[in-house]
Amino acid sequence: MLSSAKSIMKKFIIKLISVFIGLYLLIWIISSPAIKHFATQPLADLGLTLSDDSSISFNPFLMRLTIKDLTLLKEQTKVATIKRLDAQLALHKLIVDKIELQKFAIDGLFVTVEQINEALSIAGVTLPSTPADNKINNNTDRKSIEKSVLAADFPYQLILPRLAVTNSILAINIDNNTH
């Protein structure tokens, strides 16, 4: 009787592990087309499109995000490109409210930054000016805004022990002057 219960429990555990491995494999296989599909509309709302040769995949076994040959276009003009990005998350640190990216490597980053008058555009996305931007005339206002930003609730600590940025270019254009 005891051996029968052990046998049933062993079969259950094997099936449960098989289901998790199968689910992780499914996530890994469909991650690239799913990410590209679900990113299309939010990018379109910003006036951006993702090039067809971009590859974005997520490996749930290693908790690794890999991006290859990503190109963002605005009106058929490249506003941002990434040749390769690798980011690996330490999942066990989330328990203690820490987001640790064990590896974060970017190679071949190109981003356009434009400022025309008061409007700032990064990678084709114009950042809206806020009423708070217009009110920062004296030190008192600036300090109160900085305190309110710092007081915002973010329960996690971000840890980035290994950051590597190589072969990267920021194309900065301020009032039609290229830097």
C-alpha positions in Angstrom: 0.0 0.0 0.0 2.8 2.4 0.9 4.7 1.6 -2.3 1.5 2.3 -4.3 1.2 5.8 -2.8 4.9 6.5 -3.5 4.4 5.4 -7.1 1.4 7.6 -7.5 3.2 10.6 -5.9 6.3 10.0 -8.1 4.1 9.9 -11.3 2.4 13.1 -10.2 5.6 14.9 -9.6 7.0 13.8 -12.9 3.9 15.0 -14.7 4.0 18.3 -12.9 7.6 18.9 -13.8 6.9 17.9 -17.4 4.1 20.4 -17.6 6.3 23.2 -16.2 9.1 22.3 -18.7 6.6 22.2 -21.5 5.1 25.6 -20.5 8.6 27.2 -20.3 9.5 25.7 -23.8 6.3 27.1 -25.2 7.0 30.5 -23.8 10.5 30.4 -25.2 9.4 29.4 -28.7 6.5 31.9 -29.0 8.2 34.8 -27.2 9.6 36.5 -30.3 6.4 36.6 -32.5 4.2 37.3 -29.4 6.4 40.3 -28.3 6.5 41.7 -31.8 2.7 41.3 -32.2 1.9 43.0 -28.8 4.5 45.7 -29.3 3.0 46.9 -32.6 0.1 48.9 -31.3 1.8 50.7 -28.5 4.6 51.6 -30.9 2.1 52.8 -33.5 0.5 55.0 -30.8 3.9 56.7 -30.5 4.2 57.0 -34.3 6.9 54.3 -34.4 7.3 51.0 -36.3 9.5 48.0 -35.6 11.5 46.7 -38.5 10.7 43.2 -39.7 14.2 41.8 -39.1 14.1 42.6 -35.4 14.4 39.7 -33.1 13.2 39.8 -29.5 13.2 36.6 -27.4 12.8 35.6 -23.7 14.3 32.5 -22.2 12.3 31.7 -19.1 14.9 29.0 -18.0 17.6 31.6 -17.6 15.3 34.6 -17.2 17.2 36.2 -20.1 15.9 38.8 -22.6 17.8 38.9 -25.9 17.2 41.5 -28.6 19.0 41.4 -31.9 18.9 43.8 -34.8 16.2 46.0 -33.4 15.3 49.0 -35.4 12.7 51.6 -34.6 11.5 53.8 -37.5 9.5 57.0 -37.5 8.3 58.0 -40.9 10.8 55.5 -42.5 13.7 57.2 -40.7 15.8 55.2 -38.2 15.4 56.8 -34.7 16.9 54.0 -32.7 18.7 50.8 -33.3 20.2 48.0 -31.1 22.5 45.5 -32.7 22.3 43.2 -29.6 21.0 43.5 -26.0 21.3 40.8 -23.4 19.6 41.2 -20.0 19.5 38.5 -17.3 17.4 38.8 -14.2 18.1 37.2 -10.8 14.6 35.9 -10.1 15.4 34.9 -6.5 16.2 38.5 -5.5 12.6 39.6 -6.1 11.6 37.9 -2.9 13.6 40.5 -0.9 12.4 43.5 -3.1 15.5 43.7 -5.2 15.6 43.7 -9.0 19.0 42.5 -9.9 20.1 42.4 -13.5 23.0 40.0 -13.3 24.0 40.9 -16.9 23.0 43.9 -18.9 25.0 44.3 -22.2 24.1 46.6 -25.1 26.1 46.5 -28.3 25.5 48.8 -31.3 23.1 51.2 -29.7 22.1 54.3 -31.8 19.5 56.8 -30.4 18.5 60.2 -31.8 17.8 62.9 -29.3 16.3 66.2 -30.5 15.4 69.4 -28.8 13.6 72.0 -30.8 12.5 75.0 -28.7 11.1 73.4 -25.5 10.2 70.0 -27.0 12.5 67.1 -26.3 12.3 64.0 -28.5 14.2 60.8 -27.7 14.1 58.0 -30.3 11.3 59.7 -32.1 9.1 60.0 -29.0 8.3 63.6 -28.0 8.3 63.9 -24.2 5.4 66.1 -23.0 6.2 69.2 -21.0 4.5 69.2 -17.6 3.1 72.2 -15.8 5.8 71.5 -13.2 8.5 72.3 -15.8 7.1 75.8 -16.3 7.0 76.5 -12.5 10.7 75.7 -11.8 11.8 79.3 -11.5 13.3 79.3 -8.1 15.2 76.8 -5.9 12.3 76.2 -3.5 10.1 74.9 -6.3 12.9 72.7 -7.6 13.6 71.2 -4.2 9.9 70.4 -3.5 9.5 68.8 -6.9 12.7 66.7 -6.3 11.4 65.6 -2.9 8.0 64.6 -4.4 9.8 62.6 -7.1 12.0 60.9 -4.6 9.1 60.2 -2.3 7.2 58.2 -5.0 6.6 54.6 -3.9 8.8 52.2 -5.7 9.3 49.2 -3.4 12.2 47.7 -5.2 15.9 48.4 -5.2 17.5 48.2 -8.7 20.9 46.4 -8.7 23.0 46.5 -11.9 26.4 45.0 -11.1 27.6 44.3 -14.7 26.6 47.0 -17.2 28.3 46.9 -20.6 27.6 49.5 -23.4 29.8 49.2 -26.5 29.8 50.7 -30.0 27.1 53.1 -29.1 26.1 56.5 -30.5 23.8 59.2 -29.3 22.9 61.6 -32.1 22.0 64.8 -30.3 20.4 67.7 -32.2 19.7 70.8 -30.2 17.9 73.6 -32.2 19.2 72.1 -35.5 22.8 72.0 -34.2 24.2 68.5 -34.3 26.4 67.4 -31.4 
